[in-house]
Amino acid sequence: MAQQIEFKAPGPGSWELEQTHFGRPATRYIAELAAEPMARGFGEGTKRYGLLLDTIRMRFVNDFCYMKLAAVGAPEGASGPPPRLIFMVLTRLHPEIRRRVAIAPDAFARKLWRDDLRRWDEEIKPDSIARNRRLQNTAVSTLGDAEFRAYLEDTKNNVAEMAYRHHMFTITCCLPVGHFMAEVLRWTDLPSGEVLGVLKGAAPISRGVGASPLEQLRVALAEAGITASSVRGRAAQQVLHDLRSTDGVGDAMQAYLDEVSYRVVSGYDIADKYARELPEMLVGAIFGATDSSNRQKDFTERRDALRAKVPAVNRAEFDELLEEARFIHRLRDERGMYNDAWGFGLARRAILEAGRRLAENGVLPDAALAISANHDEIVSLLSSGKGPSVEELRRRQTWRETKTVADAPMFLGPEPKAPPPVEWLPKKAQPSARAVDTVIREIFNVSTKKAAPKSVAGLPVHPGVYEGPARIVNGPQDFNRLQQGDVLITRNTGPSFNVVLPLLGAIVTDRGGQLSHAAIVAREYGIPAVVGTREATSTFADGVRVRVDGDKGVVELA
């Protein structure tokens, strides 16, 4: 009889299973390193902008990620707001709440996000690139034992720092977008997907971190007369090697690989593969479709159509809010691309190198088992051979690879209660609270629509109808199977999965809303997408032909 796994709340209050970013159990490495800096960075942002939301706390229970929102001044075990009268008295007496309420309007008046984006561009991003580039340029296989352990420590510290830097800008990039959405939805009552359509083109990073090097590579390939047909039938790894060695192409090829190689593609964990491990996918992306859309014309048409639906009295404000939303929107994915997606990929490379050494020394039978150990366990295994047994590491690996969020309770602790209505808050605090509530809803909410048999309904992200073969991607091992024109059907996506976009005809996800990463990159690349279907990965078989209706938000057998 199988042992029953018990799920206990990791602390007081209500904890909700996080499904949008962690669709499976996490590795011990990421669970132990990322939660604290994520909460710290997020909390610094809420404090800077005067929000009454303090931070997002994350804990891992049986390796599943659980989270809860912590409000300023709320008791640690609170699972919901107190009665309205007590709540209103609290907001007027609590010194930190009073301070935040007082400064909240100043963030909008000063457009504080513009200062933050300047800091990101001039200070944080260049430093993150330098940190990650230094680690990437280290030839880890040549390091001696002591040097390699020091490298592992550097990599671990970098993971925590990159997670922190990602979340220190969460409020910065979300507040202007949420404020724009909240106001337009109040003025028009339009679907959120239609409102967000005007952000297309404002986040070029979402078309791929290596988009510019890829364009240059394609020019070099065209000049050299190298096409998809000329490499067809050859092993992908050999194709990549040959392109790096080809006169007139090699430098452009290397520049592209330098950008994309060590960013995790499919998620937010070191269990997710980085692009260099997926040669078939890289070759497909290199020779995949190009994006020839006229972004400025497309934006102008969308903006004018949306603006016409806004009451005339609000159109000047609409113009100003849209400008700010588009100004900041690129930061949403940039902070992931240059921070944790890269840092986590480099950590994976380091842990796999540790696994190689442990396998070479007979400590582990398989280098990949090292992914299931945390940092301290890896160091101990390298230093003395002592640590978790092979059986324990295999157990963790099997648990992570065979379980999904469907195997974990949705909530731990008492039944959660709804947050206080925005109208309960002091008036000065209402605009920012409404903006953040809107963003949280649009990132995490999924569709509640019912669909006909053998189909799924979700949130329509980008218009258009596309028919193609379904490619069910349940994990990093599946990405190499993607072919030109496939419909990617996956539970959730990571910030770097846009490396595969040139291959895709459409995107469908189980989780995530109109502001999820999948929605943003689909919008940027202009391909039909339906997100938040809840069950697409379990409804369709791999390889069947499906029809994705990006206008209606429906996916069905073709």
C-alpha positions as semicolon CSV with decimal commas, in nm:
position;residue;x (nm);y (nm);z (nm)
1;M;0,000;0,000;0,000
2;A;0,144;0,333;-0,107
3;Q;0,232;0,577;0,168
4;Q;-0,011;0,868;0,194
5;I;0,161;1,200;0,144
6;E;0,047;1,458;0,398
7;F;0,014;1,825;0,308
8;K;0,038;2,064;0,602
9;A;0,009;2,440;0,591
10;P;0,362;2,589;0,608
11;G;0,250;2,861;0,848
12;P;-0,051;3,051;0,981
13;G;-0,320;3,168;0,742
14;S;-0,440;3,045;0,404
15;W;-0,193;2,920;0,143
16;E;-0,284;2,876;-0,224
17;L;-0,117;2,635;-0,464
18;E;0,084;2,834;-0,719
19;Q;-0,001;2,687;-1,061
20;T;0,096;2,949;-1,316
21;H;0,474;2,936;-1,269
22;F;0,523;2,597;-1,101
23;G;0,316;2,330;-1,271
24;R;0,514;2,050;-1,106
25;P;0,707;1,995;-0,784
26;A;1,014;2,217;-0,766
27;T;1,372;2,107;-0,717
28;R;1,509;2,139;-0,365
29;Y;1,777;2,370;-0,505
30;I;1,532;2,636;-0,624
31;A;1,287;2,587;-0,338
32;E;1,557;2,664;-0,083
33;L;1,720;2,953;-0,268
34;A;1,449;3,153;-0,442
35;A;1,157;3,206;-0,201
36;E;1,320;3,455;0,038
37;P;1,476;3,687;-0,223
38;M;1,154;3,681;-0,427
39;A;0,951;3,797;-0,126
40;R;1,216;4,053;-0,029
41;G;1,231;4,206;-0,375
42;F;0,854;4,217;-0,412
43;G;0,819;4,372;-0,066
44;E;1,066;4,648;-0,148
45;G;0,856;4,737;-0,451
46;T;0,527;4,754;-0,262
47;K;0,687;4,973;0,003
48;R;0,839;5,208;-0,253
49;Y;0,504;5,258;-0,427
50;G;0,295;5,291;-0,112
51;L;0,089;4,975;-0,156
52;L;-0,102;4,822;0,133
53;L;-0,007;4,481;0,000
54;D;0,316;4,401;0,183
55;T;0,458;4,106;-0,008
56;I;0,395;3,760;-0,152
57;R;0,519;3,479;0,070
58;M;0,620;3,150;-0,092
59;R;0,673;2,814;0,075
60;F;0,727;2,467;-0,067
61;V;0,525;2,177;0,072
62;N;0,625;1,833;-0,058
63;D;0,810;2,036;-0,320
64;F;0,490;2,206;-0,442
65;C;0,487;2,585;-0,434
66;Y;0,228;2,756;-0,213
67;M;0,184;3,129;-0,175
68;K;-0,014;3,387;0,015
69;L;-0,051;3,762;-0,007
70;A;0,049;3,945;0,310
71;A;-0,112;4,281;0,382
72;V;0,056;4,558;0,581
73;G;-0,062;4,546;0,943
74;A;-0,248;4,216;0,907
75;P;-0,191;3,951;1,177
76;E;0,036;3,669;1,059
77;G;-0,244;3,412;1,071
78;A;-0,511;3,623;0,904
79;S;-0,694;3,444;0,620
80;G;-0,900;3,747;0,520
81;P;-0,983;4,105;0,613
82;P;-1,146;4,192;0,947
83;P;-1,496;4,346;0,955
84;R;-1,518;4,674;0,767
85;L;-1,530;4,902;1,071
86;I;-1,222;4,742;1,230
87;F;-1,044;4,745;0,895
88;M;-1,111;5,116;0,841
89;V;-0,996;5,203;1,194
90;L;-0,680;4,998;1,138
91;T;-0,597;5,179;0,814
92;R;-0,617;5,512;0,994
93;L;-0,418;5,423;1,305
94;H;-0,141;5,190;1,184
95;P;0,171;5,409;1,126
96;E;0,307;5,215;0,827
97;I;-0,035;5,206;0,660
98;R;-0,069;5,581;0,711
99;R;0,276;5,639;0,564
100;R;0,201;5,428;0,256
101;V;-0,137;5,588;0,199
102;A;0,030;5,929;0,210
103;I;0,297;5,845;-0,050
104;A;0,084;5,634;-0,290
105;P;-0,045;5,929;-0,498
106;D;0,310;6,060;-0,535
107;A;0,409;5,749;-0,731
108;F;0,155;5,838;-0,998
109;A;0,227;6,210;-0,988
110;R;0,602;6,159;-1,028
111;K;0,565;5,860;-1,260
112;L;0,807;5,682;-1,033
113;W;0,839;5,390;-1,276
114;R;1,032;5,614;-1,515
115;D;1,305;5,657;-1,253
116;D;1,305;5,282;-1,193
117;L;1,332;5,199;-1,563
118;R;1,625;5,440;-1,591
119;R;1,791;5,261;-1,300
120;W;1,722;4,926;-1,466
121;D;1,869;5,035;-1,799
122;E;2,172;5,217;-1,661
123;E;2,260;5,014;-1,351
124;I;2,085;4,685;-1,282
125;K;2,056;4,531;-1,629
126;P;2,419;4,600;-1,728
127;D;2,535;4,454;-1,397
128;S;2,313;4,146;-1,434
129;I;2,449;4,090;-1,784
130;A;2,806;4,123;-1,655
131;R;2,745;3,882;-1,366
132;N;2,580;3,617;-1,580
133;R;2,827;3,662;-1,866
134;R;3,119;3,608;-1,628
135;L;2,969;3,283;-1,503
136;Q;2,878;3,175;-1,856
137;N;3,228;3,241;-1,988
138;T;3,385;3,022;-1,719
139;A;3,494;2,685;-1,859
140;V;3,352;2,485;-1,569
141;S;3,481;2,148;-1,685
142;T;3,841;2,270;-1,654
143;L;3,814;2,395;-1,295
144;G;3,995;2,212;-1,018
145;D;3,795;2,073;-0,727
146;A;3,838;2,374;-0,498
147;E;3,780;2,619;-0,783
148;F;3,467;2,434;-0,887
149;R;3,323;2,441;-0,535
150;A;3,386;2,816;-0,529
151;Y;3,211;2,842;-0,865
152;L;2,912;2,652;-0,725
153;E;2,895;2,901;-0,439
154;D;2,908;3,193;-0,683
155;T;2,633;3,034;-0,889
156;K;2,416;2,977;-0,584
157;N;2,455;3,339;-0,472
158;N;2,378;3,451;-0,826
159;V;2,051;3,253;-0,829
160;A;1,935;3,430;-0,514
161;E;2,043;3,769;-0,646
162;M;1,874;3,718;-0,983
163;A;1,548;3,611;-0,815
164;Y;1,564;3,922;-0,598
165;R;1,633;4,153;-0,892
166;H;1,344;4,007;-1,091
167;H;1,094;4,080;-0,817
168;M;1,226;4,415;-0,703
169;F;1,083;4,549;-1,031
170;T;0,753;4,359;-1,025
171;I;0,545;4,651;-0,900
172;T;0,737;4,891;-1,125
173;C;0,642;4,708;-1,444
174;C;0,291;4,611;-1,333
175;L;0,149;4,930;-1,182
176;P;0,125;5,146;-1,497
177;V;-0,013;4,855;-1,701
178;G;-0,262;4,765;-1,429
179;H;-0,369;5,128;-1,391
180;F;-0,425;5,162;-1,765
181;M;-0,625;4,838;-1,775
182;A;-0,832;4,915;-1,467
183;E;-0,934;5,258;-1,595
184;V;-1,013;5,146;-1,950
185;L;-1,217;4,853;-1,820
186;R;-1,413;5,094;-1,598
187;W;-1,476;5,328;-1,892
188;T;-1,565;5,065;-2,152
189;D;-1,641;4,728;-1,992
190;L;-1,449;4,564;-2,279
191;P;-1,282;4,222;-2,257
192;S;-0,935;4,257;-2,109
193;G;-0,776;4,086;-2,407
194;E;-0,904;4,358;-2,638
195;V;-0,766;4,627;-2,409
196;L;-0,424;4,463;-2,386
197;G;-0,400;4,430;-2,762
198;V;-0,269;4,788;-2,777
199;L;0,045;4,680;-2,590
200;K;0,160;4,469;-2,884
201;G;0,495;4,594;-3,003
202;A;0,585;4,757;-2,671
203;A;0,792;4,460;-2,547
204;P;1,040;4,360;-2,819
205;I;1,227;4,139;-2,569
206;S;0,919;3,915;-2,566
207;R;0,989;3,823;-2,929
208;G;1,306;3,659;-2,804
209;V;1,614;3,759;-2,611
210;G;1,817;3,666;-2,917
211;A;1,584;3,831;-3,169
212;S;1,839;4,078;-3,305
213;P;2,128;3,826;-3,325
214;L;1,885;3,579;-3,488
215;E;1,797;3,834;-3,756
216;Q;2,165;3,895;-3,822
217;L;2,229;3,521;-3,837
218;R;1,952;3,477;-4,091
219;V;2,102;3,750;-4,309
220;A;2,438;3,572;-4,295
221;L;2,275;3,238;-4,380
222;A;2,094;3,391;-4,678
223;E;2,416;3,546;-4,809
224;A;2,587;3,209;-4,775
225;G;2,300;3,031;-4,952
226;I;2,226;2,807;-4,651
227;T;1,859;2,714;-4,622
228;A;1,646;2,474;-4,419
229;S;1,646;2,227;-4,707
230;S;2,025;2,229;-4,727
231;V;2,060;2,105;-4,367
232;R;1,759;1,872;-4,364
233;G;1,839;1,517;-4,258
234;R;2,155;1,607;-4,070
235;A;2,186;1,575;-3,693
236;A;2,096;1,903;-3,525
237;Q;2,408;1,910;-3,308
238;Q;2,622;1,868;-3,619
239;V;2,434;2,148;-3,796
240;L;2,506;2,386;-3,509
241;H;2,871;2,285;-3,509
242;D;2,904;2,328;-3,885
243;L;2,736;2,670;-3,882
244;R;2,981;2,791;-3,617
245;S;3,266;2,680;-3,844
246;T;3,132;2,832;-4,167
247;D;3,303;3,143;-4,303
248;G;3,070;3,442;-4,304
249;V;2,824;3,265;-4,072
250;G;3,030;3,152;-3,774
251;D;3,050;3,487;-3,594
252;A;2,675;3,551;-3,629
253;M;2,603;3,195;-3,516
254;Q;2,821;3,234;-3,209
255;A;2,660;3,569;-3,122
256;Y;2,316;3,406;-3,132
257;L;2,426;3,114;-2,916
258;D;2,589;3,350;-2,667
259;E;2,249;3,513;-2,616
260;V;2,020;3,210;-2,592
261;S;2,231;2,909;-2,491
262;Y;2,205;2,912;-2,113
263;R;1,862;3,053;-2,046
264;V;1,608;2,800;-1,922
265;V;1,345;2,761;-2,190
266;S;1,039;2,600;-2,042
267;G;0,997;2,717;-1,685
268;Y;1,141;2,862;-1,366
269;D;1,359;2,582;-1,228
270;I;1,691;2,412;-1,284
271;A;1,494;2,101;-1,383
272;D;1,401;2,293;-1,699
273;K;1,651;2,262;-1,981
274;Y;1,844;2,552;-2,122
275;A;1,838;2,618;-2,494
276;R;2,182;2,467;-2,568
277;E;2,050;2,128;-2,454
278;L;1,780;2,140;-2,721
279;P;1,969;2,139;-3,053
280;E;1,670;2,029;-3,263
281;M;1,468;2,317;-3,125
282;L;1,749;2,566;-3,193
283;V;1,792;2,452;-3,552
284;G;1,417;2,474;-3,602
285;A;1,410;2,826;-3,459
286;I;1,701;2,941;-3,674
287;F;1,531;2,828;-3,993
288;G;1,179;2,900;-3,871
289;A;0,928;3,159;-3,983
290;T;1,013;3,527;-3,975
291;D;0,789;3,796;-3,834
292;S;0,707;4,041;-4,111
293;S;0,418;4,228;-3,946
294;N;0,403;4,606;-3,958
295;R;0,402;4,677;-3,587
296;Q;0,354;5,052;-3,604
297;K;0,057;5,023;-3,842
298;D;-0,088;4,743;-3,630
299;F;-0,051;4,950;-3,311
300;T;-0,206;5,261;-3,465
301;E;-0,508;5,070;-3,585
302;R;-0,559;4,896;-3,250
303;R;-0,510;5,216;-3,053
304;D;-0,752;5,415;-3,264
305;A;-1,014;5,140;-3,250
306;L;-0,988;5,115;-2,872
307;R;-0,975;5,490;-2,820
308;A;-1,299;5,530;-3,015
309;K;-1,473;5,313;-2,755
310;V;-1,354;5,530;-2,467
311;P;-1,590;5,813;-2,366
312;A;-1,470;6,141;-2,518
313;V;-1,426;6,297;-2,175
314;N;-1,169;6,028;-2,085
315;R;-0,967;6,017;-2,406
316;A;-0,691;6,255;-2,299
317;E;-0,635;6,046;-1,987
318;F;-0,650;5,732;-2,202
319;D;-0,366;5,868;-2,417
320;E;-0,150;5,944;-2,114
321;L;-0,212;5,610;-1,941
322;L;-0,146;5,417;-2,262
323;E;0,183;5,598;-2,313
324;E;0,298;5,501;-1,963
325;A;0,183;5,141;-2,000
326;R;0,369;5,100;-2,328
327;F;0,673;5,281;-2,190
328;I;0,720;5,034;-1,905
329;H;0,585;4,714;-2,064
330;R;0,921;4,582;-2,188
331;L;1,045;4,558;-1,830
332;R;0,797;4,280;-1,757
333;D;0,996;4,021;-1,954
334;E;1,337;4,192;-1,954
335;R;1,375;4,145;-1,579
336;G;1,328;3,769;-1,626
337;M;1,543;3,737;-1,936
338;Y;1,847;3,912;-1,789
339;N;1,806;3,787;-1,433
340;D;1,657;3,455;-1,326
341;A;1,602;3,282;-1,663
342;W;1,974;3,326;-1,727
343;G;2,092;3,273;-1,372
344;F;1,884;2,957;-1,328
345;G;2,016;2,816;-1,656
346;L;2,374;2,875;-1,549
347;A;2,298;2,706;-1,217
348;R;2,164;2,406;-1,406
349;R;2,487;2,388;-1,607
350;A;2,690;2,398;-1,285
351;I;2,482;2,128;-1,114
352;L;2,505;1,903;-1,421
353;E;2,883;1,949;-1,417
354;A;2,879;1,848;-1,050
355;G;2,674;1,544;-1,148
356;R;2,926;1,456;-1,417
357;R;3,208;1,464;-1,164
358;L;3,009;1,260;-0,914
359;A;2,925;1,000;-1,179
360;E;3,289;0,989;-1,289
361;N;3,391;0,922;-0,927
362;G;3,127;0,652;-0,884
363;V;2,919;0,849;-0,632
364;L;2,619;0,876;-0,863
365;P;2,520;0,637;-1,143
366;D;2,369;0,921;-1,347
367;A;2,486;1,282;-1,364
368;A;2,128;1,410;-1,403
369;L;2,045;1,288;-1,050
370;A;2,239;1,587;-0,917
371;I;1,947;1,810;-1,024
372;S;1,745;1,656;-0,738
373;A;1,992;1,764;-0,469
374;N;2,010;2,104;-0,302
375;H;2,324;2,315;-0,296
376;D;2,459;2,194;0,039
377;E;2,397;1,830;-0,056
378;I;2,589;1,875;-0,381
379;V;2,885;2,030;-0,199
380;S;2,883;1,748;0,058
381;L;2,869;1,480;-0,211
382;L;3,161;1,642;-0,393
383;S;3,367;1,689;-0,078
384;S;3,311;1,361;0,102
385;G;3,070;1,148;-0,099
386;K;2,820;1,183;0,186
387;G;2,471;1,310;0,123
388;P;2,132;1,186;0,009
389;S;2,132;0,829;-0,117
390;V;2,087;0,740;-0,480
391;E;1,747;0,596;-0,386
392;E;1,641;0,926;-0,226
393;L;1,753;1,128;-0,527
394;R;1,567;0,892;-0,758
395;R;1,256;0,926;-0,540
396;R;1,270;1,305;-0,567
397;Q;1,327;1,285;-0,942
398;T;1,033;1,047;-0,994
399;W;0,808;1,263;-0,776
400;R;0,900;1,574;-0,974
401;E;0,861;1,410;-1,314
402;T;0,537;1,221;-1,249
403;K;0,336;1,463;-1,033
404;T;0,165;1,785;-1,130
405;V;-0,039;2,044;-0,944
406;A;-0,339;1,817;-1,001
407;D;-0,188;1,594;-0,729
408;A;-0,174;1,866;-0,462
409;P;-0,450;2,040;-0,262
410;M;-0,552;2,381;-0,391
411;F;-0,544;2,537;-0,044
412;L;-0,369;2,466;0,286
413;G;-0,489;2,615;0,612
414;P;-0,829;2,776;0,674
415;E;-1,065;2,854;0,388
416;P;-0,940;3,176;0,228
417;K;-1,155;3,486;0,227
418;A;-1,179;3,750;-0,041
419;P;-0,954;4,055;-0,001
420;P;-1,118;4,377;0,117
421;P;-1,302;4,567;-0,156
422;V;-1,099;4,854;-0,295
423;E;-1,375;5,089;-0,183
424;W;-1,290;5,012;0,182
425;L;-0,945;5,166;0,139
426;P;-0,864;5,535;0,186
427;K;-0,920;5,717;-0,144
428;K;-0,550;5,791;-0,188
429;A;-0,475;5,419;-0,181
430;Q;-0,749;5,308;-0,419
431;P;-0,589;5,369;-0,763
432;S;-0,276;5,166;-0,686
433;A;-0,474;4,890;-0,516
434;R;-0,710;4,868;-0,813
435;A;-0,414;4,853;-1,052
436;V;-0,240;4,572;-0,863
437;D;-0,564;4,376;-0,819
438;T;-0,617;4,399;-1,195
439;V;-0,267;4,273;-1,275
440;I;-0,287;3,982;-1,030
441;R;-0,621;3,881;-1,178
442;E;-0,494;3,901;-1,535
443;I;-0,177;3,702;-1,461
444;F;-0,333;3,417;-1,266
445;N;-0,700;3,391;-1,362
446;V;-0,811;3,118;-1,600
447;S;-1,126;3,080;-1,804
448;T;-1,447;2,951;-1,646
449;K;-1,621;2,897;-1,979
450;K;-1,751;2,550;-2,061
451;A;-1,655;2,395;-2,391
452;A;-1,811;2,137;-2,618
453;P;-1,684;1,777;-2,598
454;K;-1,332;1,723;-2,735
455;S;-1,259;2,095;-2,717
456;V;-1,147;2,350;-2,458
457;A;-1,236;2,711;-2,395
458;G;-0,998;2,973;-2,263
459;L;-0,906;3,338;-2,282
460;P;-0,852;3,469;-2,636
461;V;-0,517;3,648;-2,646
462;H;-0,440;3,724;-3,007
463;P;-0,689;3,709;-3,297
464;G;-0,667;3,470;-3,585
465;V;-0,747;3,107;-3,658
466;Y;-0,480;2,844;-3,708
467;E;-0,489;2,470;-3,774
468;G;-0,190;2,249;-3,710
469;P;-0,057;1,945;-3,525
470;A;-0,078;1,960;-3,147
471;R;0,252;1,926;-2,966
472;I;0,190;1,848;-2,599
473;V;0,484;1,979;-2,395
474;N;0,472;1,850;-2,038
475;G;0,834;1,913;-1,957
476;P;1,174;2,015;-2,093
477;Q;1,224;1,674;-2,251
478;D;0,945;1,751;-2,499
479;F;1,081;2,072;-2,652
480;N;1,309;1,898;-2,900
481;R;1,001;1,743;-3,062
482;L;0,863;2,080;-3,174
483;Q;0,840;2,117;-3,551
484;Q;0,768;2,410;-3,779
485;G;0,396;2,494;-3,768
486;D;0,316;2,304;-3,448
487;V;0,057;2,421;-3,198
488;L;0,234;2,435;-2,862
489;I;0,002;2,302;-2,590
490;T;0,154;2,327;-2,245
491;R;0,054;2,379;-1,885
492;N;0,245;2,701;-1,837
493;T;0,538;2,881;-1,995
494;G;0,856;3,045;-1,877
495;P;0,998;3,382;-1,976
496;S;1,252;3,232;-2,217
497;F;1,032;2,990;-2,407
498;N;1,004;3,253;-2,679
499;V;1,318;3,096;-2,828
500;V;1,076;2,847;-2,990
501;L;0,835;3,110;-3,125
502;P;0,967;3,103;-3,483
503;L;0,856;2,739;-3,493
504;L;0,501;2,783;-3,370
505;G;0,171;2,832;-3,543
506;A;-0,025;2,893;-3,223
507;I;0,000;2,869;-2,844
508;V;-0,242;2,709;-2,597
509;T;-0,192;2,688;-2,219
510;D;-0,375;2,536;-1,925
511;R;-0,281;2,812;-1,683
512;G;-0,229;3,187;-1,692
513;G;-0,432;3,488;-1,790
514;Q;-0,409;3,781;-2,029
515;L;-0,088;3,905;-1,865
516;S;0,084;3,567;-1,839
517;H;0,413;3,524;-2,024
518;A;0,246;3,307;-2,288
519;A;-0,008;3,579;-2,361
520;I;0,255;3,853;-2,385
521;V;0,485;3,666;-2,623
522;A;0,195;3,546;-2,841
523;R;0,079;3,905;-2,871
524;E;0,429;4,026;-2,955
525;Y;0,484;3,760;-3,218
526;G;0,134;3,798;-3,359
527;I;0,024;3,435;-3,349
528;P;-0,317;3,303;-3,237
529;A;-0,323;3,206;-2,871
530;V;-0,569;3,082;-2,611
531;V;-0,458;3,073;-2,247
532;G;-0,610;2,953;-1,920
533;T;-0,798;2,659;-2,074
534;R;-0,744;2,453;-1,755
535;E;-0,727;2,118;-1,938
536;A;-0,587;2,144;-2,291
537;T;-0,287;1,922;-2,209
538;S;-0,518;1,643;-2,094
539;T;-0,784;1,689;-2,363
540;F;-0,578;1,652;-2,679
541;A;-0,343;1,374;-2,779
542;D;0,002;1,461;-2,904
543;G;0,007;1,490;-3,282
544;V;-0,365;1,535;-3,345
545;R;-0,466;1,822;-3,567
546;V;-0,632;2,106;-3,377
547;R;-0,797;2,433;-3,467
548;V;-0,705;2,731;-3,250
549;D;-0,955;3,015;-3,265
550;G;-0,781;3,319;-3,122
551;D;-1,092;3,530;-3,169
552;K;-1,334;3,313;-2,970
553;G;-1,087;3,153;-2,731
554;V;-1,172;2,797;-2,837
555;V;-0,948;2,504;-2,929
556;E;-1,100;2,198;-3,096
557;L;-1,011;1,899;-3,308
558;A;-0,972;2,005;-3,670
